[in-house]
Amino acid sequence: MNCSAEKASRKWAFGAFGRTAAAMVTVAVGLLLPGVFCEPALAAKASRSTPWGDLFGIHPPKPRAKVHRAVVPLPQPRPADAPSAEELAKEAVKETAKETAKETTKETTKEGKPTEQATPQPPPPSACRLALTEAIAIAPSIPDIRGAGGCGGEDLVRLEAIVLPDKRQVSVKPAAILRCAMASALADWIRSDIAPLAARLGSTISDLDNFDSFECRGRNRIVGARLSEHGRANALDVRALKLANGRSISLTDRTVPREVREAVLHSACARFSTVLGPGSDWYHEDHIHLDLMERRNNYRICQWNVWDPLPQTAPLLPAERPEEAPPREVAAKSDGSKSDAAKPAAAKSGAAPADEKSDAATSDPDPKPATKKRRQNRRS
């Protein structure tokens, strides 16, 4: 309801009387209505609790709960067999590593769901690896090598020493990285052929001079050439064999007895598919190349010339005069008879014999003026 006198004047158009009557009506209504409209508001305000009611004690205080004392139990003593803090830390590290390995083996399928894969296990050892025991060679296995251009290989070992039947070891210096098949063939060669040869020389073999084994390169170290067997870990270059008595047998040394070098040549060519040495090319003049390259029809190459020892006397010097040769005086007389027969022919032709020319030259008492004249003629 609108109780204003200004708007009431718009409803009753009675002039000044109408305005006065409207004002009186408005005052009367204002006096009667506050009790009707204001009581609910006051009741609502009274029902609200003032924030300072409790402060001044208007309302009774709220009852508080009774305080109970809680009994806290003490920790039990640590048992003697309990793991230490370091062990617990190690176990935590292991568990973290396991969880990390599991997360790395998870892959996402096409639908977006993660699937777990089993960790790949190394392949089982080959028959060659099982046969090459520590009773034959000290050759621990190494991981496969995957290089550029086909370098490397599988089933690789690091050949450190070869064990002879009498339990002595032949050191490979330096250790050679080879395929298991090549290492096995090399061990059989040393045990079956080279060790008996050293025994015939009155000693035992102690070291094998490894000039080169695995190296990712082309043949003869030529850039752009075909991959060498060294790049496949299927070759070994041998420079010398050392004996226990300190003697070194260089396989390309001419001073080594020819029988020894020929024995090594025949045994190597019987066991390896490629044998290159002096005479094959100038790349192998100071060592022997051995490999197990596979060719068609099991074709083999054995190019190694066992050179004879060099002569002690230089070939450029003249040989000694043989005893059956005629004396030098007789040879001089026969030469003189020939020169006497040639004198008449020279006289007929009007030329003076050579002996006469020589006598005339020697009979000249003063040859110096002639030389001066010649010099003057030359200058002119």
C-alpha positions in Angstrom: 0.0 0.0 0.0 1.2 3.5 -0.9 0.5 5.9 2.0 2.2 9.0 0.6 0.1 12.3 0.4 1.7 13.3 -2.9 0.3 10.3 -4.8 -3.0 10.5 -3.0 -3.6 13.9 -4.5 -3.6 12.3 -7.9 -6.5 9.9 -7.0 -8.9 12.4 -5.4 -9.3 15.6 -7.3 -11.3 17.7 -4.8 -9.1 20.8 -4.8 -7.6 22.1 -1.6 -10.2 20.3 0.5 -9.4 17.1 -1.2 -5.7 17.5 -0.5 -6.4 18.2 3.2 -8.7 15.3 3.5 -6.2 13.0 1.8 -3.5 14.2 4.2 -5.7 13.4 7.2 -6.5 10.0 5.9 -2.9 9.3 5.3 -2.0 10.3 8.9 -4.8 8.1 10.3 -3.7 5.1 8.3 -0.1 5.7 9.3 -1.0 5.6 12.9 -3.1 2.5 12.7 -0.9 0.4 10.4 2.5 0.4 12.2 1.2 -2.0 14.7 0.2 -4.4 12.0 3.2 -4.2 9.7 6.0 -3.5 12.2 5.3 -6.1 14.9 6.4 -9.1 12.8 9.7 -7.3 12.0 10.4 -6.5 15.6 9.6 -10.1 16.6 12.0 -11.3 14.0 14.7 -9.0 15.3 14.1 -10.1 18.9 14.3 -13.7 18.0 17.9 -13.2 16.7 20.6 -13.6 19.2 22.9 -10.7 19.6 26.7 -11.4 19.3 27.3 -9.8 22.7 24.6 -11.7 24.5 26.9 -14.3 26.0 29.5 -11.5 26.8 27.2 -9.7 29.1 25.4 -12.7 30.5 22.1 -12.2 28.9 21.8 -15.9 28.1 22.9 -18.7 30.3 26.3 -20.2 29.4 26.4 -23.4 27.4 27.5 -26.5 29.3 31.0 -27.7 28.4 32.1 -31.3 28.2 34.2 -32.9 30.9 37.9 -33.1 30.1 39.3 -36.7 30.2 42.9 -37.4 30.4 44.0 -39.9 27.6 46.7 -42.4 28.4 49.4 -42.5 25.6 51.1 -45.9 25.3 54.9 -45.9 25.1 56.6 -47.6 22.1 58.0 -51.1 22.5 61.8 -51.6 22.4 63.3 -52.4 18.9 63.9 -56.1 18.4 67.5 -57.3 17.9 66.8 -59.0 14.5 65.1 -55.9 13.0 66.7 -54.6 9.8 68.9 -51.6 10.0 68.2 -48.3 8.4 70.8 -48.9 5.6 69.1 -52.3 4.7 65.7 -50.6 4.6 67.2 -47.9 2.3 68.7 -50.6 0.0 65.4 -52.4 -0.2 63.6 -49.2 -1.0 66.1 -48.5 -3.9 65.5 -52.1 -5.2 61.8 -51.7 -5.1 62.1 -48.3 -7.0 64.3 -49.9 -9.6 61.7 -52.7 -10.1 58.9 -50.3 -10.5 60.9 -48.3 -13.0 61.7 -51.4 -15.0 58.0 -52.3 -15.0 57.1 -48.9 -16.3 59.6 -49.0 -19.0 58.3 -52.3 -20.3 54.8 -50.9 -20.6 53.6 -50.1 -24.1 50.4 -48.5 -25.3 48.0 -50.4 -27.6 45.9 -48.9 -30.4 43.1 -48.4 -27.9 45.3 -46.4 -25.6 45.4 -49.1 -22.9 48.8 -49.9 -21.4 50.0 -53.5 -21.8 53.0 -55.0 -20.0 55.7 -56.8 -21.8 58.1 -59.3 -20.4 61.7 -58.1 -20.2 63.7 -59.7 -23.1 66.1 -62.4 -21.9 69.5 -63.0 -23.5 69.6 -65.9 -26.0 70.9 -69.2 -24.7 74.6 -69.9 -25.2 75.6 -71.5 -28.5 77.2 -74.9 -29.0 80.6 -73.2 -29.6 80.2 -71.2 -26.4 79.4 -74.4 -24.4 82.4 -76.2 -25.9 84.9 -73.4 -25.3 85.3 -74.0 -21.6 87.9 -72.7 -19.2 89.9 -75.9 -19.7 90.6 -74.8 -23.3 90.7 -71.0 -23.2 90.1 -68.0 -21.0 87.5 -66.3 -23.2 84.6 -64.5 -21.4 81.6 -63.7 -23.5 80.9 -60.0 -24.5 77.8 -58.4 -25.8 77.0 -58.4 -29.5 78.5 -55.5 -31.6 76.2 -53.8 -34.1 78.3 -51.3 -36.1 77.9 -49.3 -39.2 78.2 -51.0 -42.6 77.8 -54.5 -41.1 80.7 -54.2 -38.6 80.6 -56.4 -35.5 78.9 -59.8 -35.0 77.2 -62.1 -32.6 78.5 -64.7 -30.2 81.7 -62.7 -29.4 84.4 -63.5 -26.9 87.4 -61.8 -25.5 90.3 -64.3 -25.9 92.7 -63.6 -23.1 94.7 -66.9 -22.9 94.8 -70.4 -24.3 95.1 -73.3 -21.9 97.5 -76.1 -23.0 96.8 -79.7 -22.1 99.4 -79.5 -19.3 97.4 -76.6 -17.7 99.9 -74.0 -18.8 98.5 -70.8 -20.3 99.5 -69.1 -23.5 98.7 -65.4 -23.1 97.2 -63.5 -26.0 98.8 -60.0 -25.9 96.8 -57.9 -26.2 93.5 -59.8 -25.7 91.7 -60.4 -29.0 88.0 -59.8 -29.6 86.8 -62.6 -31.9 83.9 -64.7 -32.8 83.6 -67.9 -30.8 84.3 -70.1 -33.9 87.5 -68.1 -34.7 88.7 -68.3 -31.0 88.0 -72.0 -30.9 90.0 -72.6 -34.1 92.9 -70.5 -32.8 92.9 -72.4 -29.5 93.0 -75.8 -31.3 95.8 -74.6 -33.5 98.0 -73.6 -30.6 97.2 -76.6 -28.5 97.6 -79.3 -31.2 100.3 -77.8 -33.6 102.3 -75.0 -32.1 102.8 -76.4 -28.6 104.4 -79.7 -30.0 106.5 -77.5 -32.3 107.8 -75.5 -29.4 108.5 -78.7 -27.5 110.7 -79.9 -30.4 112.6 -76.7 -30.1 113.3 -77.5 -26.4 110.8 -75.1 -24.8 107.1 -74.3 -24.4 105.1 -71.5 -26.0 104.2 -68.7 -23.5 102.8 -65.8 -25.5 101.0 -65.1 -28.8 101.8 -61.7 -30.3 98.4 -60.3 -31.5 99.1 -57.7 -34.1 95.4 -57.0 -34.8 92.0 -58.6 -34.2 88.6 -56.8 -34.3 88.7 -53.4 -36.1 85.8 -51.9 -38.1 87.6 -51.1 -41.4 87.9 -52.1 -45.0 90.4 -54.5 -46.4 94.0 -53.4 -46.0 92.7 -50.2 -44.3 91.7 -48.8 -47.7 88.9 -46.3 -47.6 85.9 -47.5 -49.5 87.2 -51.1 -49.9 85.1 -54.1 -49.0 84.6 -54.9 -45.3 87.6 -56.8 -43.9 87.2 -60.0 -41.9 88.7 -58.0 -39.1 85.5 -55.8 -39.2 83.5 -59.0 -38.6 85.7 -60.2 -35.7 86.6 -63.2 -37.8 90.4 -62.6 -38.3 93.6 -62.4 -36.4 97.1 -61.1 -37.4 99.9 -63.0 -35.8 103.4 -61.4 -35.7 105.4 -63.7 -33.5 105.4 -66.7 -31.0 107.2 -66.3 -27.8 108.7 -69.2 -25.9 109.2 -69.7 -22.2 113.0 -69.6 -22.5 112.8 -66.0 -23.8 113.2 -66.8 -27.5 110.9 -65.1 -30.0 110.0 -66.7 -33.2 109.0 -64.1 -35.8 107.1 -65.8 -38.5 108.4 -63.5 -41.2 112.0 -63.4 -40.1 114.4 -65.0 -42.5 116.9 -65.8 -39.8 114.4 -68.3 -38.2 115.1 -71.8 -39.5 113.1 -72.5 -42.7 111.8 -75.8 -41.3 110.1 -74.0 -38.4 108.4 -71.5 -40.6 107.3 -74.2 -43.1 105.8 -76.2 -40.2 103.8 -73.2 -39.1 102.7 -72.5 -42.7 101.4 -76.1 -43.3 99.6 -76.2 -40.0 97.9 -72.8 -40.5 96.8 -73.5 -44.0 95.2 -76.8 -42.9 93.1 -75.1 -40.2 92.2 -71.6 -41.6 90.4 -70.7 -44.8 92.7 -67.7 -45.5 96.4 -67.4 -44.8 98.3 -64.4 -46.1 102.0 -63.6 -45.5 105.1 -62.4 -47.3 104.7 -62.7 -51.1 100.9 -62.2 -51.1 101.0 -58.4 -51.1 103.1 -55.8 -49.4 100.5 -55.3 -46.7 101.5 -58.7 -45.1 105.3 -58.6 -45.2 105.7 -58.3 -41.4 102.9 -60.5 -40.1 100.6 -63.5 -40.9 96.8 -63.0 -41.5 94.5 -65.8 -40.4 90.7 -65.9 -40.9 87.7 -68.2 -41.4 86.0 -66.5 -44.3 83.3 -68.7 -45.9 83.6 -69.0 -49.7 81.9 -71.1 -52.3 82.8 -74.8 -52.5 84.9 -74.3 -49.4 87.6 -72.4 -51.4 90.8 -71.7 -49.4 93.6 -69.2 -49.9 97.1 -69.9 -48.7 99.6 -67.3 -49.9 102.8 -67.3 -47.8 106.3 -67.5 -49.3 108.9 -68.8 -46.9 111.9 -66.9 -48.1 115.4 -68.3 -47.8 117.9 -66.6 -45.6 119.8 -63.8 -47.1 123.4 -64.6 -48.2 126.1 -63.5 -45.8 128.3 -62.1 -48.6 126.7 -59.2 -50.6 125.9 -60.3 -54.1 127.3 -57.0 -55.6 130.9 -57.9 -54.7 133.0 -59.9 -57.2 133.4 -63.5 -56.6 136.8 -65.0 -55.7 139.0 -66.3 -58.6 138.7 -70.0 -58.9 141.8 -72.2 -58.4 141.5 -73.9 -61.8 141.7 -70.6 -63.7 144.9 -70.1 -65.8 147.6 -67.8 -64.3 147.3 -64.1 -65.1 150.8 -64.1 -66.9 149.8 -66.6 -69.5 146.7 -64.6 -70.2 148.9 -61.4 -70.6 151.2 -63.2 -73.2 148.3 -64.3 -75.3 147.0 -60.8 -75.3 150.4 -59.5 -76.4 150.6 -61.9 -79.4 147.3 -60.6 -80.6 148.5 -57.0 -80.4 151.7 -57.9 -82.4 149.6 -59.3 -85.2 147.6 -56.1 -85.4 150.7 -53.9 -85.9 151.3 -54.7 -89.7 147.7 -53.9 -90.5 148.0 -50.6 -88.8 151.3 -49.8 -90.7 149.6 -50.5 -94.1 146.8 -48.1 -93.3 149.3 -45.3 -92.5 148.3 -45.0 -88.9 150.8 -45.2 -86.2 150.4 -48.1 -83.8 149.1 -47.4 -80.3 152.4 -48.2 -78.7 154.2 -45.7 -81.0 151.7 -43.0 -80.1 152.2 -43.7 -76.4 156.0 -43.6 -76.9 155.8 -40.3 -78.8 153.7 -38.9 -76.1 156.1 -39.9 -73.4 159.2 -38.8 -75.5 158.0 -35.2 -75.7 160.3 -33.3 -73.3 158.1 -30.3 -72.7 154.4 -30.7 -73.4 153.4 -27.6 -71.5 153.9 -25.1 -74.4 151.6 -27.2 -76.5 148.9 -27.0 -73.9 149.3 -23.2 -73.8 148.9 -22.9 -77.6 145.8 -25.0 -77.4 144.4 -22.8 -74.7 145.2 -19.7 -76.9 143.5 -21.3 -79.9 140.5 -22.1 -77.8 140.2 -18.6 -76.5 140.5 -17.2 -80.0 
